[in-house]
Structure formats: C-alpha cells, structure tokens
C-alpha cells in the first residue's frame, strides 16, 4: 500500500485561504436558512431586523469584508487519511496558515497567549486544531471561526441518566433562555449528547459543522432536533432579542455511547453568522 505525501506548505496555503473565505462568505445552507426565516417572519420589527442582517452580508460580499467584527478563534478540523503523510509539522503548518490569512485579510486578532495574563498574540494564533484519522489518503480541512459572544453562552452539564430526554430538552431550553440576546440571535445550536465530559463538548462543536439542511441520520435524533428548534423559536426572543418567531435557524445533535451512570449534554451556541469553509487536498 502506497502512502500519499502531502506537503506542509499545501496545508498552510489551504488554511490561509479558508480563514479568509470563512470570515467573508456565509455558507450556502446558513444563507438559505436566513432567507427562509426572513420570508416567513410575521413580526414586522423582526422581519426588518433580518433584512438588516441580510444587508450586512451583501455589503461584506461586495466589499470583501468580514461578515462579523469578531473574526473569532480559528477552529480548524482536519480529517486525515490513514494512508496520507504530512511532509512537515502539521500544527506549525496550520498556525502559519492562520497567521497569514488573518494578516492578509486584516481580520481582527483576538487570541491571548495566556487566559489570565491576557496578552494578545498579535496574529490570532494558535489555532484550535482537531485531527481525526479516517480511511483513505485524503485530507479534508475545515476552518470554523468562533466568536466569543456565542461561545461564552455555551454550557455543559453532567445529567443523571434518570433525567432522560426530558432533562436534555430542559437543559437546552434553559441554556437558550439564559443566553437571551447575548449570542446575537438568530442562533444555531450544536448539541453533544453522550461520551465523556471532554468528548461531549467536542461533539457539540462538531455538530455545528453539519449543514443546516442535513438532519441527524438517526430518525429519533432528527425528530428531537426538530422538536427543539420549534420549542426554541416559540420562546419569542427573535432576531437580536427584539421579539419574533426566528430565534434559532437550526439545531444539530451529535451523539455517542456513554457510561451507564452518565448523561453528559453540551450545548455550543453559534450566532446567525455560523461560519465554516472546507477544502480537500
């Protein structure tokens, strides 16, 4: 079996381009969800607010500007084929791509070198890198910038198994209600259920990578996604918290096995500019 060599420089070039694309172009599925929400929104102020958000997206596209002033943490997800080999240091290659992309496009640098001493690194590195080994020899890179306004509203709970699905639904709705207008609704929810404490949080972030028009493959969880979406929109928070029927654009759940005595649940909130861009090398 031959091993495919992928130059580290190719990783850097791809990450650089994806940082710029993700921050200046909204994914097609998120744009479609916003379009549908604006068309269906019955509340006049909410409809006007959604229209203003759409105008912002148009200006960003026309002038090649960021769609949000918070250009976020550079969350980079790599699916690396088991038959591929990176010729060079993968982490260094990714960080160099982030550095170049954020400097080239004049994107805001928001990363501090230490969580308590708060000194800005000046180039938005290091990236927050997640690598998964997959079959084959390909290398799929996804850059998903994540702003702090929504990230700060995210939560994780270790529920009791007896809490069941009703406990999960209550925790999700409580999280949304506590967040209120802080994450700039309409929001998108990534929900992780199961795994361990750390894996559950990772599941919630992974869920945000799934297009909004792709429900969970398991009909049980697909129905739960729809139920939660309807319940969240029934809260009436609306766009930017001004009221209306559009509080959430989509809910995505990722689940995995867990210990018999555990029921971990994580909710990762993203705002209406849920950003991601991918490239396969």
N, C-alpha and C positions, 0 to 999 in steps of 0.2 A: 504494500500500500504506500503510495507516494504522499509526501507531506507538502502542502502548499505553503510557500513563503510569502508573507505579507510584510512589506517594508514599513517600519515605524513611521516613516515620512508620509505614507499614504493615510495612516490613521490621523496624523496631525492635520493634514490638508482637509480630510473629511470633517473632523471635529470643528475646525475653523469655519468651514462653510455652513455647517449645521447650526453653530451658535448664532450666526447672523440670520440664517433662514428662520429658525425657531422664534427669534425675537422680533422679526419684522413681518412674518406671514402667519396668519391664523390657519390651523389645519382645516381642511375642507369640511370634515364632519362637524367641527365646532361652529364654523361659519354657517353651515346648513341649519344647525340647531338654533342659532341666534335668529336666522331669517324666519324660521317657523315660529319661534316664540314671538317675534315682533308682529307677525301676521295674525297670530291667534290671541294676542294680549287684549283683554277687554277694557282694562283700566287706562284712561287717557294719559295720566301722568307716567304710568309705567311704559306705555307704548312710546311716548315721547322720549323717555329715558333710553329705551332700547334703540330708538332711532339715532340718538346722540352717540351711543356706543358704536353703532354701525358707521357713523360719520368718522369717528376716530380711526376705525380700521381702514377706511378708504384713504384718509389722509396719510396714514402710516405707509400704506402700499404705494401711493403716488409719490411720496417724498422719500421713500426708503428709510423710514424712521421706526424706532421701536414702537410696538403696539401698546406697551406699558412702560411707565418710567422706571419701575422696578424690574430690571432685567435679570434678577434672580440669581440663585445658586445654580451653577451649571451641573445638573444631574445627568450623568452620562451612563447609558446602559449599553453593554456590548454582549451580543450573542456570538460567541467564538466557536467555530467548528473544531471538533476534536482532531481533525486532520489538517489543521492550519497551525502555522507557527509564525509568531510576530518576530521579525528580524529587528530587535532593539527592545528598549524598555517601554512596555505598554503604558504604564502610569505616566512616565515622562512625556510620551508622545501625546497622550490625551491632554495633559496640562498645558503643553506648548500650543496645542490647537485652541484651547480655551483662551489662553493669553493672547494669541494672535487675533482670534475672532472678536474678542471684546475690545481690543485696542483698535483694530482696523475699522470697526463699525461705530466706534465711540460709544459703546454700551457702558452703562453705569457699573462700576466695580463695587461690589457690596460684601466681599468676604473679609472677615477679620482673622488674623493669624492665631489668635487665642480668644476663647469665648469670654474671658473675664477682663483681660487687659485691653481688648478692643482696638488693636492696631490694624488698620486696613492693609491688606497685602498689595494693593495697588493695581492688580491685574486680573482680579476675580478668580484666581487660583487659590487653593487647589480645587479641582473638580471633585464631585461626589460620584465616585465610579462604582458601578456594579457590573460584574462579569459573570455570565452564565455559559457553561460549556454545553454545546449542542452537537448533534450528529452533523457530519459533513465537513467541508473545508471552507465555508463562507465566513464572513464577518459582518454582522449587521450592527450598525451604530445608531443609537437614538439619543438625541440631546433634548432634554426636557427642562428648560429653565423654570425654577420655582421661586416665586416671590415670597417675602416673609409675611405679608398681610394675611395671606391664606394659610401659610404653613403654621403660623402662630395659633391658629384656631383649630388645628388638628389635635386629636386625642386618641389615647389607647386605654382600654380597660380590660382587666382580667375578671370576667364574669364567672359566676358559678354555672356549671352545666345545667342545674335546675332552672336557671333563668331562661334558657331556651331561646327560641326565635323571638318571643315577645320581649325578652330582655335586650336582645340585639337591636330590635326596632326602637325601643325606648332610648337606648344609649345613642343611636344615630340621630334621632329627632332632638334629644336633649343637646347634643353637640351642635346641631344646626341652630337651635334656638339661642344657645349661649353665644354663638358666633355673631348672630344678628347681621348687621350691615358691615361688620369689620372686614370680611374677606371680599368685599365688592361683588355682591350677587348681581346677576345670576351666577351660581356656583356649579361646579362639577364635583361629585364625590367619588373618591376611590375608597373602597371598604375592603379590609382584610379580615377574614374570619378563620381562626384555627392556627395551627403551627405553634411555635413558641413565642415568648414575649417579643424577641427581636424579629423573628420571621414574620410575625403578624403585621408589624409596621411596614416591613418591606413589601408584603402583599398589597397593602393599601396603596403604596406609591406605585407599584407595578400596575394596579388596576387603572390608574389614570392614563396609562399608555394605550389602553384599548379604545378604538374608535367608538364614539357615542352611538353609532348605528349598529354596533355588534353586541347583542346581549350575551350573557353568560351561556356557555354551551349546555349547561345543565338546566332543564326546564324549571326545576324547583328554585334555583337561584335567579334565573331570568324573571320569574314571577315576583320574587322578592325585590329585585331591582325596580320593577315597575310599581310595586306597591309602595316602596319607599319614596320613589320620585313623586308619585301622586300625593303622598302624605306631606312631603316637604313643601310642595307647591301650594298645598292647602293652608299652610301657615300664614300666607298672605304677606310675607316680608317684601317680596317683589324686588325688581331691579334697584340696586343701590340702597335698598331698605325703604323705598318710598311707597311701598304697597303695590299689590298687583298679584297676578297669577303666575308670574315667572320668577320663582326664587332659585330654581335648580334646572339646569339644562340636561343633566344626565347622571345616572348612578351606575357604577360598575363595581361588582363584587368579585374578589378572588378568594378562593377557599383552599385549605389543605388539611390533612389529618392532624389531630392534636391528641394530647394526653387525655385519658378517660376522666381525669379530675379537673380539666381546664376548659375554658371557653374564652380565648382571647379575641378581642374585637378592636380593630383600629380604623379610624376614620381620617383620611387625608383629604383636606379640602383644597380645591383649586378654584380660582375665580373664573369669570367668563372668558378670559384670555388664557385658556388652558393650552400651553404651548408645547409643541413637540415636532421634531423633524428627524427623519431617518434616512440612512443610506447604507446600501450593501456593497461591500468591496469584493 
